[in-house]
Amino acid sequence: MSTPTPKVAPLAINKADLGFLIALASNSGLAFLFIILFCVLRKRFPDFYSPKIYVHRWRNTLPDTLFSWIPKMVARFSMSSILRENGLDVYMYFRFLRACLFIVSLLLLLSLVTLIPANATGGNTVLREFNYTINDNGTAVNSSQFLREQVTKFENVSLRGLEKITLQNIRDSSNVMWVHFFFTVFASVLICWVLFKDFKEFQSLRIRARETKKIENRTILLTHIQASNETDVKNYLSTVLPERRIEFIETVQIVRDVEDLHHLQERYERNLKKMERIKAKQLKNPHEILTHKVKSIGHPLGDKSTETNAIEYYERKAAELLRNIENVQGNFNMLEPKNAAFVTFTGKEMAQMLAQSEVSTRSGLIPQAFEAPEPRAVVWKWVGIGAFQFFIRTHLLHVSIFFMSLLWVIPISFFSSFTTIENLDKVVPKLVEVLEKNQALYGFVAGFLPVLLTIIFLALVPKIIRAAAMQAGFHSMTSVDRAVVNKFYGFLFINVLLGFLVGPVSIDLARNAGSLTFNRVLQIVSSSVPRQSNAMVIYVMTTSFAAFPMELLRLVPLLLRTVKHKFVAITVREHKEVDRDSIGYFEFTLRYAKELLIFSIVLTYSTISPFILVFGFVYFGMAYFSAMYNLQYVYPLEYKNGGMLWTSSFNLMIFALCFYQLIMASILLAKNFWMGGAILLFIPCTLFFRSLVTKIYLQKAVYGVIQNVPSTSASSSLESLAERSALLVFEQSAEDSIFAYKHKEIDWNQDDIIRGNFLQDEPLMVQTHGSQRGYDTLA
């Protein structure tokens, strides 16, 4: 019998490279198209793409030409102006992006002169599986003929294409791996150094922010106190504060259960909107009499016997709701207290002292005293929640998100099992036979489709996690946002980075179940991680070229806005609501989690497949540019977190670094480079670094310092002085009222809702007093 030959002619280029080229061409083409479309539409819809310029006139305008606005915007950008005009949340987000971009850039430059030349000259061979088909006389036939026999052979082949510059191309026990060892050490030291500098800067700016006399700096939130009025709170504090310090209390706001009153006010506002629509329709058709019929299960289209004039019906309903609201407001002090109060002092020192004193130690399961969140960031529903209920809710959040992450791994692992044709051939070999007839389709399925399916499959997860976090019992949006960042990052880490590894690893482990040893498992794991480098490169590339041009373009919100203006909204109020909702707010939690995932992926594969650093640089560069435009010219701030989300990014970057060190130690040990085990020693060193830096900087960053810090220092640079003064200007210019923590429901009245006639040119204001997000108007 003659030697069998492959059933089809080999592809002209490496199969993995073909998938990469198809993904690169399609992604870059779409990105270019989206950017061109954005530049065109930006001129056509300035109120949508530049609302801060068009509506508020608080930024210098950008040129209306197609591309000249880009260098103009970049030239005007400065971190001091970001700090002055947007505050710490935006500033620290840019610091985070700049840190990631700096780390990836240095690692990329270093890899060009170390890793890539070392990998390219490794000369390693790998064992690959080949399938052959032969007929009765021993000659090869193509796949369209009737197959008599199929033969599988394993052959050692040299790596080519992008695989040649990966760690796979290094022979076992080679001294070349010293390069990878020292690269890992350098990356670890670099990341720790950058994080140390940023934490020091964060602490300095937080202390400056806490020095101002803003209302949240002078206010604490007391929980678990039996108090129904201001006197009860002062009596309680007199047992805690030093003698005569009770005189420094400025206001006390008792937190009460206003949910029913809030719902009545929301019903009134909805009724008002319906009445405005009816009046608008009546004016369009003055001869038509509009009626209202009560709907029920038995009469889904309305009961004819209840038919009445629509305008009169809504006016009567509004009057009834208004009477109920005024009745509750008149007995506001009779509403049930929630065992919590906001206490505002005349100065910040007493508030900071109380927040850090013995009363703040853990009593039960949650503290009795907190530094007050920014007024707009208060979640009124959960202020004063019981300790046991808080414990149950937070642990339910942890457990539910954990199991959701595990369950989501199943479909993600299924998709990831198709990231290599070898795994696809093990699952559905007939499909591989069809794909091999078309090189373009073969490359698309092998390299691009699994990544695209994974991105689509993860689209709904952020909304689910945020909805769960909102029910966890946190009393501030800062705590909610930090929980969302941590949970969403953990979800993405498990389902994307680990998910792409679990699928192929599980297939290999199942096939070798009868002969598994510790060394064999280590070899399978260490070989599976590098094999997914192509999929990870494509994932980072796809996210770079697709996500950020789409964030600038915001095509779906634009289309929905146009449709609603044309076919849905008919009153001034509704048109203003459409404009507001189409813009929305910048999702810091979503962006932090996704950027941290990309950082983890790029760092994990930076030594294995240094080519991924190119797209890591592209990703963070485009993220920086996109944020530069959106945060300066598009999105308003919904509320302020004081930059505290950055602390979550610090912890998660440390976690990503430890994971990177673990992976590199495992791979180097599996390749018989025993010094790789020394990398494991860096993990406790990294954790000690985190503990030390947190101990030095975090306490002061959260609470500030009781003593005033000098505004200048001989050692301060001009840049730091500019940033400090900018921060003070921004903080002191914000609205500050002693009634900021007062229930908005008690001051609610219909004059706030009805401002002039609904057909006047002056925009109507829609207020949702007491909203947890704290936004009262359509700006």
N, C-alpha and C positions, 0 to 999 in steps of 0.2 A: 504494500500500500504506500502510495507516495505521500510525501510530507504535506499535511493540510495547510491551506492558505486562508487568510482572512476572507470572510464571506462578502465583504464590501471593501472598496478601495479606501485607504485611510484618508482622513480629512487633511486638507492642505495645511492647516495650522492646528495648534493644540486646541482641543475641544473646550477646555476651560477658558483659554484666551479668546476663543470665538464668542462665547457667552459674554465675556467682559467687554469686548469691542461692540457687540450689539447693544449692551446696556449703556455703554459710554455714548454711543452715537444717538440713541433714542433720548437719553436723559439730557445731554447737552443741547440737542435740538429743541426739546420742549422748554428747557430753561431759557434759551435765547428767544424763543417765540413769546414766552410769558413776559420777559423783560421788555421786549419791544412793545407788546400790547400794553403793558403798564405805563410805559413812557407816553404812549398815545392817549390812553384813557385818563392819565393824570391831568392833562390839559383840559380834557372834556368835562371832567367831574371834579373840580377843585374842592367843592364842599365835602366830598366823600374821601378823596385821597389826601387832602391837606386841611382838615377841619380846624386845626389850631391856627392856621394862617387865615383861612377863609372866614371863620366865625369869630375867633377870639382876638385875632390881630396881635398876638403877643410874641410872634417870632418874625424875623425878617423874611420877606417873601423869597421864593426861589424862582429862577428864570423859567419861563413857559416853553422854552425850546425843548427839542427832543432829548438831548443828552447833556447839554451844558449845565444842567442843575446838579449833576453828579459831582464834578470837581468843586462846584460852589459849596455844596453841602459839606463835603469832606474838609474843605479849607476852613469853614466856619466852626467845625466841631472841636470842642475842647472839653476835657473832664471837669474843669472848674465851672463852665456854663451848665453842664449837665447837673452838677451838684447844686448850683444856685437855682435852677429853674425847675428841676424835677425831684430833687431830694435824694436821700440815702438809698432807697430801694432801687432806683434806676442806676445810680452811681455804682453801687456794689455789683449790680448785674453786669455792667460794663467792665468792672474790674475782674469779675469772674471770666467773662469772655476773653478779655485781654490776657489773663493768666493762661487760659487754655491755648490761645493762639501763640503765645510766647513759648510755652513748653513744647508744643508740637513743632513749631518752627525750628527751635534749637535741635530737637531730636532728628528732624528731617535733614538738616545740614550735617549733623554728625553721622547719620546713616549713609549719606552719599559718599563719605570718605572712609567709612569703616565697614559697616554691615554689608552693603551691596557689593563692593569689590570682594569681600571675604566669601560671601555666599556664591557669587558668580563663578568663583574658581574652586568651589568645593569638590566637584567631580563625583558626587554620589550617584548611585543607581538605586532604583526602587523596584519592588516586585509588583508587577501589574498583571491583571487577569485578562486573557484574550479568549474569545469564543470563535470556533471554526465550525464550518459545516462541510461535509464531504458526501459524495454519492457512492454508488455501488462499485464503480471502477477506481475509486480513490482520488478523483479529481475534484477540484473545488467548484461549487455552483453558487449562483447568487441567491438572494433570499426569496426571489419570486418563484424558484423551482421547488419541487417536492423534496423535502429534506429526509434523507435516509438515516443520518447519524450526526450528532453534535458533539464536539470535543472541546473541553476547556483546558487551557494551558496557562501556566504562570511563568513569566519571563522577566528577567532583570532588564530594565530600560533606563537610559539616561534621561534626566529631566530637561525640559526645554521650555521656552517662552518665559512667562512670569514665574513659573515654578523654579526656574534656575536661580533666581535671586532671593529665594526663601531659605529658611533654616533646614528644610528638607534636603537641600543639596550638599549639606555638610556630612561627611562620613562620621560614623560612630568613633568615639575616643580621639577625634581629631583635636590637635592643639589650637586649631582655628577658633574653637568655641571660647577661647579666652576673650576674643573680641566681643562676643555676645554677653559674656559674664560682666565685663567692665562696662558695656553699654547699659546693662540692667542696673548696675551700681550707680552710674552717672544719672540715669533717669530717676532713680529713687532720691538721690541727693538733690537734684534739680527741683523736683516737685515739692519736697519738704521746704526748700529754701524759698520758693515762690509763695507757698502757703503761709510761711512764717511772716514774710513781708506784708502780705495782704491782711493777715490777722492783726498785725500791729497797726496798720492803717485803719482797719475797721474799728479797732478799739479807740483810736484817737478821734475819729469822726463821731463815734457814738457818744463819747464823753462830751464833745462839743454840743451835740444835739441835746444831751441830758442837762446841760448847763442852762439852757434857755428857760424862761418862765412860762413856757407853753402849758396849757391846761393839763395835758397828760403827764407832764413831768411833776406837777404839783398834786396829783391825784392818785389815790390808791383804791383798790377794790377790796372791800371786806366781805368775806363769806362766812356762813355758819354762825351768824349772830342773831339772837332773838331780839329784833328791834322792829317796831312799827312806826316810829317817828324819829325826828332828829335828836330829841332829848335822849332816847334810849341809846343811840349810837355814841353820843358824847359821853354818857355815863360809862359805857363800855370802854371807850378810849381813855377815860380818866384813870382807869385801873392799869393801863398799859404804858401811857406816855409819862415822861418825867413831869415833875410838879409844874403847874401853870402853863404847860405846853398846849393845853386844850384851847387856850386863847388864840392859837395860830390857825385854828380851823376856820375856813372861809365859808364853805357850803357843805351840806350833807344832802345827798339825793338818795332816798330810799327806793330800792328796786321793787316794783310791784308786778303782779300778774296782770298784764294788759292785753293778753292774747284776744280775748273776746271783744274788747274795745277796738283793737287793731283790725279785726275781721269786719266789724261794723263799718269802720272808715273805708276799708277796701271795697266793701259792697256799695257804699255811697258813691265812690269814685267810678266803679264799673257802671252803676246806674246812670251817672252823669254822662259818661261816654255814649251810652245807648241813647239817651235823650238827645244829645247833640246830633247823633246820626239821624234820628227821626226828624228833627227840625231841619237839618240840611236837605233831606229828601223831600220834606214838605215844601221848602222854598223852591226846589227844582220843579216840582209839580204841585202848584198851589191849589189846583182844582181836585186833586186826589186826596181822599180822606184816609189816612193811615190808621189802622186799628191794631189792637193787641189782644191775643187770646191766650188764656192760661193753658199750658201744655201739661200733659200727664201721660202715664203709661197707656191708659185707655184712649187718650186723644193725643197722639204724637204730633199732629198738625195743629192742635189747639182746639179747645172746647168752644163751639159756636155760641153757647149760652153765656159765656163770660166775655164776649167781645165788647171792647170799649175803645174810646179814643186813645191812641198810643201816647200822645204827648201828655194828656191828662193823667194817664196811668203812671207814667214815669215821674211826673211831678208829684203825685200823691205818694208814690213809693219813696221819693227823695225826702219829702217832708216827714214821713214816718221814720225813716232811718236817721234823719237829723235829730228828731226828738229823742230817739233812743241814745244817740251819741251824746247829746247834751245832758241827758239824765245820768249817764255813767260818769261823764266828766264832772258833773256837780257833786258826785259822791266818790271822787277819785281816791280820797284818803281811806275810804272803806274797802278798797280793793285789797286782796290778800297780799301781804308782803312776802317776798321770796327769800327772806333771811340773808339779804345782801344789801350793801350800800356803797355808793361812790363818795369818798370823802376828799374834798379839795382843801389844801392848805394855802396860806398866804405865800409861802416860799417852798422851794423844791427840797430843802434840806430835811424837813420833817417827814415828807412823803418818802424820800429815799431811806431815811433812818428806819422808819416803820416797816417798809417793805423788806429790809434786811435784818430786822430784829428777831427776837425769839418768837414773836407772834407768827412769823413766816415759816417756822419749822413745821414739819409735816404733822398735822393733827388729823388722825384718821387716815384718809387716803389722798386728800388734796389740801393745799395750804389754806390758811385763813386770810392771808393778805397777799395781794398781787400788785405789782406796778400796773397802773391802769393802761389799757390799750388806747390807741387813738379813738376818739368818739365814733368816727364812721366805721371802725373795725370791731365794735362791740356786737356780739351775738346775743341780743337781749333774751332770746328764748331760753338760753342755758345759764344765764347769770344766776347764781344762787343754787345751782343744782346740788342735790345731796351727794355725799361722798360715796355711798354704796352704788347709787345709780350711775355716777360718773365712772366708777370702777368697772361696772358691768358693761357700760356702753363702749368705753375705750378698748376693753379686751375683746368685745364682740367685733369691733373694727379690725383689730389685729388678726383675729382668727379668720374672719370672713375674707379679708383681702389675701391672707396666706393661702387658704384653700382655693380661692378663685385663681390665684397665680398658678397653683399646681394643676388645677383642672384645665387652665388655658394652655398648659404645656402640651397637652395631647394633640390638638390641631396644629400648634406651632411646630412640634416635632415631626408631625406628618408632612408638613410643608418642607421642613428642612431636610427630610430624608430624600428629597428630590434635588438637592443642591449639587449632587454629583451623579453622573450617569451610572457609575458603578452601583450606587445604592438603588437607583431607579431600576436598573436591570435586575437587581435581586428581588424587587417587589413586583414589577410588571414588565417582564422581558419582552412581551409582544409589542408593547408601546415603544420600546427602544428600537426594535426592528423598523418600525414605521418612521421614527424620528431620524434614523441614520440615513434615510433616503433624501432628506432635505437638511443641508448644513445650517441654513439660517434659522429654521424652526428648531433644530437640534440645539443650537447655541442659545436661542431665546429661552427654551424650557430649562436648559441646564443652568443658565446664569442669571436670568432676569425675572422669570415668572415667580419662583418661590419667594424672592425678596418682595416683589410687588404684592403678592397675596398676604404676606406677613404684615406689611404696612397697613393694608386695608383692614385686615382682621383686628388690628389693635386700635382702630380709630375711635371706637365707642368707650374704651376703657377709662380715659380721664374723667368723663362725666359720671361714670359709675362710682369711681373712687371718691370724687368730690362730694357726690350725694351721700355716700356712706360717712365721710368725714364730717359733714354738716350735722349728722345725727349722733355724733360721738360724745357730745356734751361739752365741747370746748367753748369758753366764754368769749374768745376773741378770734377774729379772722386770721390773725398771725399764727395762732396755734393750729387752726384748720389748714392753712397753707403749708405750714411745715410738715404736718402729717401727710398732706397730699403729695408733697415732693418726695418724702421718704417712701411712701407706699407705692407711688407710681414708678419711681426709679427701681424699687425692688421688683415690681411686677415686670418692668421692661428687662431688667437684668436676668431674671429667671426665664422669661419667655423668648427673649431675642438672643442674648449672648449665650446663655446656657441652653436655650431651646435648640439653637442651631447645632449644638454639640451633642445633646442628648440623643437626637434621632439617629445620626450615623453611629455613635458609640453603642447604642442599644442594639442596633443591627449586628455589629461586629461581635459584641458580647454574646448575643443569642446564638450566633453561628459557631462560636468557640466555647459554648457552655460546658462541654464535656471535658475540656482540657485547660480550664482556667487556673492559673497560678497568680501570685501577687505580681511577679515580673511580667507575666503575660498581660494582665490587666493594665499595668503601668505602660507597657508598650502600646496597647490599643488606644488608651487615652491620649498618650503623647503623640501618636501618629494621627489621631482623629482631629486634634486641635489644629495642627498646620493645614490639614486637608480642607478645613472650612475657611481658610484665609481668603480665597477667591470670593466666597459668598459674603464675607464680612466687608471686603473691599467694595463690592457692588452695593451692599446695604448702605454704607457710608456715602458712596457716590450718589445713589438714588435719593437719599434723604437730602443731600446738599443741593442737587440740581432741581429737585422737585419742590421741596418744602419752602425754601426761602423766596424764590420767585413767586410762588403761589401766595405766600404771606404778604408780599408787596401788592400783588394783583388783586387778591380778595374777590375773585370773580363771582363766586356764589353769593356772598352778601350783596354785591352790586346788582346782580340780576334780581334777587329777591326784593331789594329796595326799589328797583324800577317797577317791578310788577305790583308791589303794594301801593306805590304812589299812583299808579295808573288805574288799578282796578279795585283796590281795597279801601284806602284812606280817602275820606271825603270831608273831614273837618280839619281845622288848623291843628287841633290837638293831635289827631292821628298822624298827620304828616310830620309833625315834630317828633312824635314817638318813633316813626319809621326811620327818620334820620338818626336819632340817638341809638336805636337798637342795631342799625346797620354798621355803626362804628364799633360799639362795644368797648371792651377794655383789654389791655395787654395781659395775656395769661402767663404771669411769671412762673407759676407752679409747673405748668406744662413745659415751658421752655427750659427751666432749670433741669427738670427730670430728663428731658430728651438730650440736652447738651451733655449732661453727666453720663448718660448711656453711651453717647458717641465717644466721649473722652475715655470711658472704660474700654470700649472696643478697640479704639486706636492704640491706647496704651498696651493692652493685652497682646495685640498682634504687631506692635511696633518692632519688636526684635525678631519675631517669627517671619513676618512678611513686611519688611520696611516700606514697600510700595504703598501701603495703606496710609502712611504719613502724608503722602501727597494729597490725598482726598480728605484727610483730617485737617490739613491746612486750608483746603478749599472750603470745607464745611464751616470752620470757625471764622474764616474770613467773610463768608457770605452771611453768617449769623450776625457778625459785628456790623456789617453794612446794613442789613435788614433792620436791626434794632436801632441803628443810628437814624434811619428815616422814620420808622414807625413810632418810636418813643419821643422824638422831637416834634413831629408834624402831624401825627394821627391820633394816638391813643391818649386819653386823659387818665389820671390816676383815680382808681376807684376808692382806695383807702391807702393808708400808709402802714408799713410794717417796720419802719425804722431800720431797714436793711437786714433784718434778722433772718431772712431766707438764706443769706449768704452762709450762715453758720451750718445750715444743712448741707450746702455744697461742700464746705470744708470737710465735714465728717464723711461724706460719700466719696470725695476724692481720695481720702485716706483709705477707705475701704477698697476702692478700685486699685490703688497702689499695692495693697496687701494681696489682692487677688492676682495681680500681674506678677508679683514676686513668687507666689505659690506656683503659678503655671510655668514660669521660667525654670524654677528649681526642678519641677517634675520632668520637664522636657529634657533639660540638660542631663539629669540623672538617668533618664531612659536611654540617652545616647552615650552612656558610659563616660560622661564627663563628671567626675566625682566632686569637683569644686563647685558644681551646681548646688550641692547641698548647703554650701555656705550662704547661699541666697536666703535660705530659710531663716537664718539668723537676723536678716533684715526685717522680718515681720514683727517680732517683738520690739525691735528698735523703732520701727515706724509707729507702733501703738504707743510706745513710751513718749515719742515726740508729740503725738496727738494729746496725750494726757498732760504733758508738761505745758504745751502752748495754751491749751484750754484753761489750765489752772492759772496761768499768768495773766491771760488777757480776757477771758470770757466774763468773769464776775464784774469787772469794771465796765465792760462793754454793755452788759445788760442793765446794770443799775446806775452806772455813772459813778462819780466820786462826790462825796459830801462837801469837801473843800473845793473852792473855786480854783480852776486851773488857769495860769496866766495865759493871756490871749496871744502872746508872742514869745518867741524863744530865740536866743542868739544863734542856736544851731539849726533853726528852722530854715528850710529852703524857701525860695520865692514861690515855688509851686504849691508847697504845703500851706503857706500863708494865704495864698489866693484861694485855695480850696476851703480853708477854715473860714475866712471872711465870707465866702460865697455861701457856705452852709448857714452862717448866722443870719445873713440877709434873707435866705429862703425860709428858715424856721420862724423868724420874727415877723415875716410878712403874712404868714398864714392867719386865718381867723382864729380868735381865741376868746372864748366866752365862759363865764363861770357857770352858765346854764347848759354847757355842752353835753353833760351827762344826765340832763333832765329828760324824763319821758316826753317824747314829742307828741304823743297822743293827747296829753292834757291840754296843750295849746292849739290843737288842731281845730280849724273852723272852716266853714264853707267859703269864706272870702279868700282863703288861701287856694282853694280849688277853682273857684269861679273868678277869674280875674278879667273883667270886662266881658263884652258880648263875644260869643264863640265864633262869630264871623269877622271880628275885627282883624286888622292886619297885624296887630301886636300878638305875638305867640302866646297861646294859653299855657299855663303852668300845670303840670300834673304832679301832685305831691303824694308820696307814700310815706307819711311820717311814721317813725318808729321802725323803718326798714332796717334789717340787720346790716345792709350795705351802706345805709346812711345817705343815699342820694335822693334829693328832694325835687330837683327840677330837671327840665329838658334843656340843657345848656346848648 
